[in-house]
Amino acid sequence: MVAMGGGPEVPLREGGRSQSHELLLAVLPWPQTKPQKIINEIEAEFPNLEIEFVYEVYENKADRGKVEVPEELYKRAKILATLSWLPPSAASAPDLELIQFFSAGTNHVANHPIYTDSDIPLSTASGVHGPQIAEWVVMMRLVQAHNYTHLYEAQKSKNWGSVARVAKAMGSEVIAYTASPRPTPESRRDDGFIVPGTGDPEGEIPKEWFSGTSKEALHDFLGQGIDYLVVCVPLTKDTTHFLSTPEFELLQKSNPHGTYIANISRGAVIDQKALVKALESKQIPGALLDVTDPEPLPADDPLWTAPNVLITPHVSGSTTVYAERAFQVLQENLRRRRDGKKFVNQVDRKRGY
C-alpha cells in the first residue's frame, strides 16, 4: 500500500515542479496522520521543503523495505526518511544529500550498495528509544527479582502461594563500557539526540567508565563483579558474539552471586547457544532478552525453554510517540544541514554505527 501527500501549494515551473522546493521523501510504516503535528512544524520551519509520504505496510518483518516507491520521487529526493527502504543505488537517486533512518542502527542495510559504495550521509534515530528502554530494563528486572511470572501463574491456577525472594536494589552503582575512552564529564556527555528531560547531561552518573576495543579491555570491565549487565552495543562484525562462553565464565568468577544479563541491542551480539548452556548450568542466573538471533525466534529454539529467561519480541523501544521523536531527529538534522553543521547521529561506515 502506498499513500502519498505533500505540503502546501507553491508556484510551479514547466513540468509541474517547484522552482524552489526540495523534496523530502518519507518511506515509513505509519500513516502520515500519525506524525502530522511534527510534519506541520517541519513544513512551517522549512517552507521550501516539499514532503512526499509513502506509507509502507507489511505483515512480516521480512517484508520490510520491499515497498514499491515511484522512481520519479527518489530520483529527485534531497532527503530520505526511512526505516528500511532504500533506492536501488546511489546513481538512481543522484540528488540525495541525507538519509535519515528511523531506527537506532543501520546493520540491517550494511550490505546495501548505498551503504557500501556511496558517501551519502546516513543518520539514525538513536536516542529516541532511551526512556522506554530504561523503563523496560527496570520493569523486567523487577519482574524477575520478585518472581512475578510465578505469581501470575499462581493467580491463573487460583493458588495462594508465597515467594520468598525479594529484590534489594538499594545502593546500586553504575559503571559503563564504550569503545572510545571518556575520561572527563565533558567527554561523557552524549552529543546525539536525547529526549528532553532525560539522559545524563552532566556526564556524572557512571561511577567508573571503562573503554577499549580489545578482548582484554572488555574482560577488564566484565571482571568488576557486575550484578546486572545491560547490553546496548551496536551490531557490527566486531561485536558479533561479543559475549560468549569466556565472558560468561569471567562474569561468574568475578561475581559468585551471578550476573543477570539484559540485551536490548541486537540478538547476535550474544552467542545464543553459549547463553543457553550458561543458563542451564546456572553460570548465568538469568537473562532478560528483547532481541534474539534470529528474529522472530523459531518455536523450537531452546532459548524459549532455558531456565530463568524472559523474552519479549523486540518491543522495548516501542512507544506511541516513536514517530514524533524520530521526526524530531530529522528536524534537527534539517537545521544542521541549513546551518552547515555536522548531522546528529551521523553513521561512521567504517565503524558500522
C-alpha positions as CSV (number, residue, x, y, z in Angstrom):
1,M,0.0,0.0,0.0
2,V,1.4,3.4,-0.9
3,A,-0.2,6.7,0.2
4,M,1.4,10.0,-0.8
5,G,0.9,13.6,0.2
6,G,2.8,16.8,0.1
7,G,2.9,20.2,1.6
8,P,1.1,23.5,0.6
9,E,0.8,24.5,-3.0
10,V,3.6,26.7,-4.4
11,P,4.3,28.2,-7.8
12,L,5.3,25.6,-10.3
13,R,7.7,25.7,-13.2
14,E,7.3,23.9,-16.5
15,G,6.9,20.2,-15.9
16,G,4.9,20.7,-12.7
17,R,7.8,21.1,-10.2
18,S,8.5,23.9,-7.8
19,Q,11.3,26.4,-8.6
20,S,12.5,26.5,-5.0
21,H,11.2,23.4,-3.3
22,E,13.5,20.5,-2.3
23,L,11.9,17.1,-2.0
24,L,11.9,15.2,1.4
25,L,10.7,11.7,0.7
26,A,9.4,9.8,3.7
27,V,9.0,6.0,3.3
28,L,7.7,4.9,6.7
29,P,5.4,2.3,8.4
30,W,3.0,4.8,9.7
31,P,0.2,6.7,8.0
32,Q,1.0,10.4,7.6
33,T,-1.7,11.4,10.0
34,K,0.2,9.8,12.9
35,P,3.2,12.3,12.9
36,Q,1.1,15.0,11.2
37,K,1.8,17.6,14.0
38,I,5.5,17.4,13.8
39,I,5.3,17.3,10.0
40,N,3.3,20.5,10.1
41,E,6.0,22.0,12.3
42,I,8.8,21.0,9.8
43,E,6.8,22.4,6.9
44,A,6.4,25.7,8.7
45,E,10.1,25.9,9.6
46,F,11.3,24.9,6.2
47,P,8.8,26.3,3.7
48,N,11.0,25.4,0.7
49,L,10.6,21.7,1.6
50,E,8.2,19.6,-0.3
51,I,7.2,16.4,1.6
52,E,6.0,13.2,-0.1
53,F,4.9,10.5,2.2
54,V,4.9,6.8,1.2
55,Y,3.1,4.6,3.7
56,E,4.8,1.2,3.9
57,V,2.5,-1.6,5.0
58,Y,3.9,-5.1,5.8
59,E,2.7,-8.0,7.9
60,N,6.1,-9.7,8.3
61,K,9.4,-8.2,9.3
62,A,11.0,-10.0,6.3
63,D,8.9,-7.9,4.0
64,R,10.1,-4.6,5.5
65,G,11.8,-2.4,2.9
66,K,10.1,-4.0,-0.1
67,V,7.5,-1.3,-0.8
68,E,7.4,0.0,-4.4
69,V,8.3,3.6,-4.4
70,P,7.8,5.7,-7.7
71,E,11.1,6.2,-9.4
72,E,10.3,9.8,-10.1
73,L,10.2,10.5,-6.4
74,Y,13.6,9.1,-5.3
75,K,15.3,10.4,-8.5
76,R,14.7,14.0,-7.3
77,A,14.7,13.5,-3.5
78,K,17.2,15.6,-1.5
79,I,16.4,13.9,1.8
80,L,15.1,10.4,2.5
81,A,13.4,9.5,5.8
82,T,13.1,5.7,6.1
83,L,13.1,2.7,8.4
84,S,14.5,0.1,5.9
85,W,13.7,1.1,2.3
86,L,16.5,2.4,0.1
87,P,16.7,3.3,-3.6
88,P,18.4,0.6,-5.7
89,S,21.7,2.5,-5.8
90,A,23.2,5.9,-5.3
91,A,23.1,6.5,-9.0
92,S,19.4,6.0,-9.1
93,A,19.0,8.8,-6.5
94,P,21.5,11.4,-7.7
95,D,20.3,14.3,-5.6
96,L,20.2,12.6,-2.2
97,E,22.1,14.6,0.4
98,L,20.9,12.9,3.6
99,I,19.3,9.6,4.5
100,Q,17.6,9.8,7.9
101,F,16.9,6.3,9.3
102,F,14.1,6.0,11.8
103,S,15.9,3.0,13.5
104,A,18.7,3.1,16.2
105,G,21.1,1.1,14.0
106,T,21.9,0.5,10.3
107,N,23.1,-3.1,10.5
108,H,20.0,-4.2,8.5
109,V,21.3,-2.2,5.4
110,A,25.0,-2.7,5.9
111,N,25.3,-4.7,2.7
112,H,23.2,-2.4,0.5
113,P,25.1,-0.6,-2.3
114,I,24.2,2.8,-0.9
115,Y,25.9,1.8,2.4
116,T,28.9,0.1,0.9
117,D,29.6,2.1,-2.3
118,S,28.5,5.7,-1.6
119,D,29.3,8.6,0.7
120,I,25.7,9.8,1.1
121,P,25.5,10.9,4.8
122,L,23.4,8.5,6.9
123,S,21.9,9.4,10.3
124,T,20.0,7.2,12.8
125,A,17.2,7.8,15.3
126,S,19.5,6.7,18.2
127,G,18.3,8.4,21.4
128,V,14.5,8.3,20.7
129,H,14.3,4.9,22.5
130,G,16.0,5.9,25.7
131,P,13.1,6.5,28.1
132,Q,11.0,3.5,27.2
133,I,14.1,1.1,27.0
134,A,15.1,2.3,30.5
135,E,11.6,1.5,31.7
136,W,11.7,-1.9,30.1
137,V,15.0,-2.8,31.7
138,V,13.8,-1.8,35.2
139,M,10.4,-3.5,34.7
140,M,11.9,-6.8,33.6
141,R,14.5,-6.7,36.4
142,L,11.8,-6.2,38.9
143,V,9.6,-8.9,37.3
144,Q,12.5,-11.3,37.6
145,A,13.7,-10.3,41.0
146,H,10.2,-10.7,42.5
147,N,9.4,-13.9,40.6
148,Y,6.4,-12.2,39.2
149,T,5.9,-14.8,36.5
150,H,5.5,-17.5,39.2
151,L,3.0,-15.2,41.0
152,Y,1.0,-14.7,37.8
153,E,0.9,-18.4,37.1
154,A,-0.3,-19.0,40.7
155,Q,-3.0,-16.5,40.2
156,K,-4.2,-18.2,37.0
157,S,-4.3,-21.5,38.8
158,K,-6.0,-19.9,41.8
159,N,-3.1,-20.9,44.1
160,W,-2.4,-18.6,47.2
161,G,1.3,-19.4,47.4
162,S,4.2,-17.3,48.6
163,V,7.5,-16.4,47.1
164,A,10.4,-15.8,49.5
165,R,12.8,-13.9,47.2
166,V,12.8,-10.1,47.4
167,A,14.9,-7.8,45.3
168,K,17.3,-5.5,47.1
169,A,18.1,-2.6,44.8
170,M,19.3,-0.1,47.4
171,G,22.8,1.4,46.9
172,S,23.2,0.4,43.2
173,E,26.1,1.9,41.4
174,V,26.5,2.3,37.6
175,I,29.7,1.6,35.6
176,A,30.0,1.9,31.8
177,Y,31.9,0.5,28.9
178,T,32.4,2.0,25.5
179,A,34.8,1.6,22.6
180,S,36.3,5.1,23.0
181,P,37.7,6.5,26.3
182,R,35.7,9.2,28.1
183,P,37.9,10.3,30.9
184,T,36.1,13.6,31.8
185,P,32.4,14.5,32.5
186,E,32.5,16.7,29.3
187,S,33.6,13.7,27.2
188,R,30.8,11.6,28.7
189,R,28.0,13.9,27.6
190,D,26.1,12.3,24.7
191,D,26.2,14.6,21.7
192,G,23.5,12.5,19.9
193,F,19.7,13.0,20.2
194,I,18.4,13.0,23.7
195,V,14.7,13.1,24.6
196,P,14.3,16.4,26.6
197,G,14.4,15.9,30.3
198,T,16.2,12.6,30.2
199,G,19.8,11.3,30.0
200,D,22.9,12.4,31.8
201,P,23.7,16.0,30.7
202,E,26.4,16.4,33.3
203,G,28.1,13.1,32.4
204,E,28.3,12.2,36.1
205,I,26.1,9.1,36.5
206,P,28.6,6.3,35.9
207,K,30.9,5.8,38.9
208,E,33.6,4.4,36.6
209,W,34.0,4.4,32.8
210,F,35.8,1.6,31.0
211,S,36.8,1.6,27.4
212,G,38.6,-0.2,24.6
213,T,38.1,-2.5,21.6
214,S,40.2,-5.4,22.6
215,K,39.1,-8.5,24.5
216,E,41.4,-7.6,27.3
217,A,39.6,-4.2,27.8
218,L,36.2,-5.9,27.7
219,H,37.3,-8.5,30.2
220,D,38.7,-5.9,32.5
221,F,35.2,-4.3,32.6
222,L,33.4,-7.7,33.0
223,G,35.7,-8.5,35.9
224,Q,34.2,-5.8,38.1
225,G,31.8,-8.0,39.9
226,I,28.7,-6.9,37.9
227,D,25.3,-7.8,39.2
228,Y,23.3,-6.6,36.3
229,L,24.8,-6.2,32.8
230,V,22.7,-4.2,30.2
231,V,23.9,-4.8,26.7
232,C,23.4,-1.8,24.4
233,V,26.2,-2.0,21.8
234,P,25.5,-1.8,18.0
235,L,25.8,-5.0,16.0
236,T,28.9,-4.9,13.8
237,K,31.5,-7.5,12.6
238,D,33.5,-6.8,15.7
239,T,30.5,-7.1,18.2
240,T,29.0,-10.3,16.7
241,H,29.1,-12.8,19.6
242,F,30.7,-10.1,21.7
243,L,29.6,-12.1,24.8
244,S,30.2,-15.9,24.7
245,T,31.5,-18.7,27.0
246,P,34.7,-16.9,28.1
247,E,32.8,-13.8,29.0
248,F,30.2,-15.8,30.9
249,E,32.9,-17.6,32.8
250,L,34.5,-14.3,33.7
251,L,31.2,-12.9,35.0
252,Q,30.7,-15.9,37.2
253,K,34.3,-15.8,38.5
254,S,34.1,-12.1,39.4
255,N,30.6,-12.3,41.0
256,P,29.8,-15.6,42.8
257,H,26.2,-14.4,43.3
258,G,25.8,-14.3,39.5
259,T,25.3,-11.7,36.8
260,Y,22.0,-11.1,35.2
261,I,22.1,-10.1,31.6
262,A,19.7,-7.8,29.8
263,N,20.0,-7.4,26.0
264,I,18.2,-4.6,24.2
265,S,20.6,-4.1,21.3
266,R,20.7,-7.0,18.7
267,G,20.4,-10.7,19.3
268,A,23.7,-11.7,17.6
269,V,25.7,-9.6,20.0
270,I,25.4,-12.5,22.4
271,D,26.3,-16.1,21.4
272,Q,22.9,-17.5,21.9
273,K,23.9,-21.2,22.0
274,A,26.5,-20.4,24.6
275,L,24.0,-18.3,26.6
276,V,21.5,-21.3,26.7
277,K,24.3,-23.5,28.1
278,A,25.3,-20.8,30.7
279,L,21.7,-20.5,31.8
280,E,21.2,-24.3,32.0
281,S,24.4,-24.6,34.1
282,K,23.4,-21.6,36.3
283,Q,26.7,-19.9,35.2
284,I,24.4,-17.1,34.3
285,P,21.5,-16.9,36.7
286,G,19.0,-15.2,34.4
287,A,18.6,-13.3,31.1
288,L,16.2,-10.6,30.0
289,L,16.0,-10.5,26.3
290,D,14.2,-8.1,24.0
291,V,16.2,-9.3,21.0
292,T,17.2,-12.7,19.7
293,D,19.1,-14.4,16.9
294,P,17.2,-14.8,14.6
295,E,14.0,-12.8,14.8
296,P,11.4,-14.0,15.1
297,L,12.7,-16.7,17.3
298,P,11.7,-20.2,15.9
299,A,9.3,-22.1,18.1
300,D,11.7,-25.0,18.5
301,D,14.6,-22.8,19.6
302,P,16.0,-24.0,23.0
303,L,16.2,-20.4,24.3
304,W,12.4,-20.4,24.8
305,T,12.7,-23.0,27.5
306,A,16.0,-22.1,29.0
307,P,15.8,-21.5,32.8
308,N,15.1,-18.1,34.2
309,V,14.9,-16.3,30.9
310,L,12.3,-13.7,29.9
311,I,11.8,-12.9,26.2
312,T,9.9,-10.0,24.6
313,P,9.6,-9.6,20.8
314,H,11.8,-6.5,20.2
315,V,9.4,-4.1,21.8
316,S,11.5,-2.3,24.4
317,G,11.9,0.7,22.2
318,S,8.3,1.0,21.3
319,T,6.2,4.0,22.3
320,T,3.1,5.8,21.0
321,V,5.3,8.8,20.3
322,Y,8.1,7.0,18.4
323,A,7.3,8.5,15.0
324,E,7.1,12.0,16.5
325,R,10.5,11.7,18.3
326,A,12.2,10.2,15.2
327,F,10.9,13.2,13.2
328,Q,12.4,15.5,15.8
329,V,15.8,13.9,15.0
330,L,15.1,14.6,11.3
331,Q,14.0,18.2,12.1
332,E,17.3,18.8,14.0
333,N,19.3,17.4,11.0
334,L,17.4,19.7,8.6
335,R,18.5,22.6,10.8
336,R,22.1,21.4,10.8
337,R,22.0,20.9,7.0
338,R,20.7,24.5,6.6
339,D,23.4,25.8,9.0
340,G,26.3,23.8,7.6
341,K,26.8,21.7,10.7
342,K,27.6,18.0,11.2
343,F,24.5,15.9,11.3
344,V,23.4,14.4,14.7
345,N,23.7,10.6,14.9
346,Q,25.7,10.5,11.7
347,V,26.9,7.0,10.9
348,D,30.6,6.2,10.6
349,R,30.5,3.5,7.9
350,K,33.9,2.1,8.8
351,R,32.9,1.6,12.5
352,G,29.4,0.4,11.5
353,Y,27.5,2.8,13.7
